[in-house]
């Protein structure tokens, strides 16, 4: 995922499904090329590279 797409998602009020691996996440914060994400299916948090996040293709 590109940084400008992340910023667009964060500014938009529409729901966007973001994934890391095969797990849905929500973006808590971004810093340089990393994002702190929370996993939707539990309380786990992780710092990941933005390039490793993706939107589900419909």
DSSP file (Angstrom, degrees, kcal/mol; ACC not computed):
  #  RESIDUE AA STRUCTURE BP1 BP2  ACC     N-H-->O    O-->H-N    N-H-->O    O-->H-N    TCO  KAPPA ALPHA  PHI   PSI    X-CA   Y-CA   Z-CA
    1    1 A X              0   0    0      0, 0.0     2,-0.2     0, 0.0    52,-0.2   0.000 360.0 360.0 360.0 146.4    0.0    0.0    0.0
    2    2 A X     >  -     0   0    0      1,-0.1     4,-1.9    49,-0.1     3,-0.3  -0.606 360.0-121.0 -92.2 152.5    1.2    3.5   -0.7
    3    3 A X  H  > S+     0   0    0      1,-0.2     4,-2.5    -2,-0.2     5,-0.2   0.879 112.7  54.8 -59.9 -40.6    1.5    6.3    1.9
    4    4 A X  H  > S+     0   0    0      1,-0.2     4,-1.9     2,-0.2    -1,-0.2   0.843 107.3  51.0 -66.6 -30.3   -0.9    8.6    0.0
    5    5 A X  H  > S+     0   0    0     -3,-0.3     4,-2.4     2,-0.2    -1,-0.2   0.898 108.5  51.8 -70.6 -39.2   -3.6    5.8    0.0
    6    6 A X  H  X S+     0   0    0     -4,-1.9     4,-2.5     2,-0.2    -2,-0.2   0.943 110.3  48.5 -58.6 -48.4   -3.1    5.4    3.7
    7    7 A X  H  X S+     0   0    0     -4,-2.5     4,-1.8     1,-0.2    -1,-0.2   0.894 110.3  51.8 -60.8 -40.2   -3.6    9.1    4.2
    8    8 A X  H  X S+     0   0    0     -4,-1.9     4,-1.4     2,-0.2    -1,-0.2   0.911 110.6  48.0 -61.7 -43.7   -6.7    9.0    2.0
    9    9 A X  H  < S+     0   0    0     -4,-2.4    -2,-0.2     1,-0.2    -1,-0.2   0.916 111.0  50.5 -63.4 -44.0   -8.2    6.2    4.1
   10   10 A X  H  < S+     0   0    0     -4,-2.5    -1,-0.2     1,-0.2    -2,-0.2   0.821 113.7  44.7 -67.0 -30.7   -7.5    7.9    7.4
   11   11 A X  H  < S+     0   0    0     -4,-1.8    -1,-0.2    -5,-0.2     2,-0.2   0.714  99.8  85.5 -83.2 -22.0   -9.1   11.2    6.2
   12   12 A X     <  -     0   0    0     -4,-1.4     4,-0.1    -3,-0.2    -4,-0.0  -0.552  66.7-150.2 -84.2 144.1  -12.2    9.4    4.7
   13   13 A X        +     0   0    0     -2,-0.2     2,-0.1     2,-0.1    -1,-0.1   0.530  66.7 103.8 -90.2  -6.6  -15.2    8.5    6.8
   14   14 A X  S    S-     0   0    0      1,-0.1     2,-0.3    -5,-0.0    -2,-0.1  -0.447  81.9-105.9 -73.7 148.9  -16.0    5.4    4.7
   15   15 A X        -     0   0    0     -2,-0.1     2,-0.4     2,-0.0    -1,-0.1  -0.601  38.3-172.7 -74.7 131.0  -15.2    2.0    6.1
   16   16 A X        -     0   0    0     -2,-0.3     2,-0.7    -4,-0.1    -4,-0.0  -0.996  21.8-132.0-127.3 127.8  -12.2    0.4    4.3
   17   17 A X        -     0   0    0     -2,-0.4    39,-1.1    39,-0.1     2,-0.4  -0.709  29.3-176.4 -83.2 113.8  -11.1   -3.2    4.9
   18   18 A X  E     -AB  25  55A   0     -2,-0.7     7,-2.6     7,-0.6     2,-0.3  -0.887   3.5-165.3-112.3 141.1   -7.4   -3.2    5.4
   19   19 A X  E     -AB  24  54A   0     35,-2.9    35,-2.0    -2,-0.4     2,-0.4  -0.936  20.9-164.5-130.0 149.5   -5.4   -6.4    5.9
   20   20 A X  E >  S-AB  23  53A   0      3,-2.5     3,-1.9    -2,-0.3     2,-0.4  -0.984  82.8 -31.9-126.2 118.2   -2.0   -7.5    7.1
   21   21 A X  T 3  S-     0   0    0     31,-0.6    33,-0.1    -2,-0.4    -2,-0.0  -0.606 125.5 -36.9  66.0-127.6   -1.4  -11.1    6.0
   22   22 A X  T 3  S+     0   0    0     -2,-0.4     2,-0.4    -3,-0.1    -1,-0.2   0.203 119.6  98.6-108.9  15.0   -4.8  -12.6    6.0
   23   23 A X  E <  S-A   20   0A   0     -3,-1.9    -3,-2.5    17,-0.0     2,-0.2  -0.858  73.4-121.6-109.5 136.1   -6.0  -10.7    9.1
   24   24 A X  E     -A   19   0A   0     -2,-0.4    16,-2.3    -5,-0.2    17,-0.5  -0.502  37.5-179.8 -72.1 140.4   -8.1   -7.6    9.1
   25   25 A X  E     -AC  18  39A   0     -7,-2.6    -7,-0.6    14,-0.2     2,-0.4  -0.893  24.8-139.3-134.4 163.8   -6.5   -4.6   10.9
   26   26 A X  E     - C   0  38A   0     12,-2.4    12,-2.5    -2,-0.3     2,-0.5  -0.985  28.8-119.7-122.6 142.3   -7.3   -1.0   11.8
   27   27 A X  E     + C   0  37A   0     -2,-0.4    10,-0.2    10,-0.2     3,-0.1  -0.683  29.0 177.4 -85.6 122.1   -4.6    1.6   11.5
   28   28 A X  E     -     0   0A   0      8,-3.0     2,-0.3    -2,-0.5     9,-0.2   0.856  65.8 -21.1 -90.5 -42.7   -3.8    3.4   14.8
   29   29 A X  E     - C   0  36A   0      7,-1.3     7,-2.6     2,-0.0    -1,-0.4  -0.984  55.2-138.6-161.1 161.1   -1.0    5.6   13.6
   30   30 A X  E     + C   0  35A   0     -2,-0.3     2,-0.3     5,-0.2     5,-0.2  -0.958  15.3 177.4-127.5 148.7    1.6    6.0   10.9
   31   31 A X  E >   - C   0  34A   0      3,-2.8     3,-2.4    -2,-0.4     2,-0.3  -0.878  61.6 -51.8-152.9 114.6    5.2    7.1   11.1
   32   32 A X  T 3  S-     0   0    0     -2,-0.3    -1,-0.0     1,-0.3    18,-0.0  -0.379 123.8 -15.8  55.5-115.6    7.6    7.2    8.1
   33   33 A X  T 3  S+     0   0    0     -2,-0.3    17,-2.4    -3,-0.1    18,-0.4   0.235 124.4  79.4-104.2  13.8    7.3    3.8    6.4
   34   34 A X  E <   -CD  31  49A   0     -3,-2.4    -3,-2.8    15,-0.3     2,-0.4  -0.866  56.1-160.6-121.8 155.4    5.6    2.0    9.3
   35   35 A X  E     -CD  30  48A   0     13,-2.9    13,-2.8    -2,-0.3     2,-0.6  -0.992  17.5-135.9-130.5 140.3    2.1    1.8   10.7
   36   36 A X  E     -CD  29  47A   0     -7,-2.6    -8,-3.0    -2,-0.4    -7,-1.3  -0.877  35.5-174.3 -91.6 122.6    0.9    0.7   14.1
   37   37 A X  E     -CD  27  46A   0      9,-2.8     9,-2.2    -2,-0.6     2,-0.4  -0.860  21.4-147.2-119.8 153.0   -2.1   -1.6   13.5
   38   38 A X  E     -CD  26  45A   0    -12,-2.5   -12,-2.4    -2,-0.3     2,-0.4  -0.951  25.9-122.3-113.0 139.1   -4.6   -3.3   15.8
   39   39 A X  E >   -C   25   0A   0      5,-2.4     3,-1.1    -2,-0.4   -14,-0.2  -0.669   9.8-144.4 -84.7 133.7   -6.0   -6.6   14.8
   40   40 A X  T 3  S+     0   0    0    -16,-2.3    -1,-0.1    -2,-0.4   -15,-0.1   0.807  96.3  57.0 -66.2 -30.7   -9.8   -6.7   14.5
   41   41 A X  T 3  S-     0   0    0    -17,-0.5     2,-0.3     3,-0.0    -1,-0.2   0.499 121.8  -4.2 -86.1  -3.1  -10.0  -10.3   15.8
   42   42 A X  S <  S-     0   0    0     -3,-1.1    -3,-0.0     2,-0.2     0, 0.0  -0.919  82.8 -85.0-164.5-169.2   -8.2   -9.7   19.1
   43   43 A X  S    S+     0   0    0     -2,-0.3    -3,-0.1    -5,-0.1     2,-0.1   0.315  76.2 128.8 -94.7   8.8   -6.4   -7.0   21.1
   44   44 A X        -     0   0    0     -5,-0.1    -5,-2.4    -6,-0.1     2,-0.3  -0.364  38.5-165.1 -66.9 141.4   -3.0   -7.6   19.6
   45   45 A X  E     +D   38   0A   0     -7,-0.2     2,-0.3    -2,-0.1    -7,-0.2  -0.915   8.8 177.9-122.9 153.3   -1.1   -4.6   18.2
   46   46 A X  E     -D   37   0A   0     -9,-2.2    -9,-2.8    -2,-0.3     2,-0.6  -0.988  30.5-127.2-155.9 145.2    1.9   -4.6   15.9
   47   47 A X  E     +D   36   0A   0     -2,-0.3     2,-0.3   -11,-0.2   -11,-0.2  -0.860  42.6 170.8 -91.2 124.0    4.2   -2.3   14.0
   48   48 A X  E     -D   35   0A   0    -13,-2.8   -13,-2.9    -2,-0.6     2,-0.3  -0.882  39.1 -95.9-131.7 160.7    4.3   -3.2   10.3
   49   49 A X  E >   -D   34   0A   0     -2,-0.3     3,-1.8   -15,-0.2     4,-0.3  -0.606  29.4-132.3 -75.4 137.1    5.6   -1.8    7.1
   50   50 A X  G >  S+     0   0    0    -17,-2.4     3,-1.9    -2,-0.3    -1,-0.1   0.855 105.6  63.8 -57.6 -36.7    3.0    0.2    5.2
   51   51 A X  G 3  S+     0   0    0    -18,-0.4    -1,-0.3     1,-0.3   -49,-0.1   0.697  96.4  59.6 -63.6 -17.6    4.0   -1.7    2.0
   52   52 A X  G <  S+     0   0    0     -3,-1.8   -31,-0.6   -51,-0.1    -1,-0.3   0.480  88.4  89.5 -90.3  -3.4    2.7   -4.9    3.7
   53   53 A X  E <   +B   20   0A   0     -3,-1.9     2,-0.3    -4,-0.3   -33,-0.2  -0.660  55.9 174.7 -90.1 149.9   -0.8   -3.6    4.2
   54   54 A X  E     -B   19   0A   0    -35,-2.0   -35,-2.9    -2,-0.3     2,-0.3  -0.988  29.7-119.9-151.6 160.5   -3.4   -4.1    1.5
   55   55 A X  E     -B   18   0A   0     -2,-0.3     2,-0.3   -37,-0.2   -37,-0.2  -0.771  40.5-105.2 -97.2 146.5   -7.1   -3.6    0.7
   56   56 A X        -     0   0    0    -39,-1.1     2,-0.4    -2,-0.3   -39,-0.1  -0.546  31.5-127.1 -73.1 133.0   -9.2   -6.6   -0.2
   57   57 A X              0   0    0     -2,-0.3    -1,-0.1     1,-0.1    -3,-0.0  -0.666 360.0 360.0 -79.1 130.1  -10.1   -6.9   -3.9
   58   58 A X              0   0    0     -2,-0.4    -1,-0.1     0, 0.0    -2,-0.0   0.422 360.0 360.0 -96.6 360.0  -13.8   -7.2   -4.5
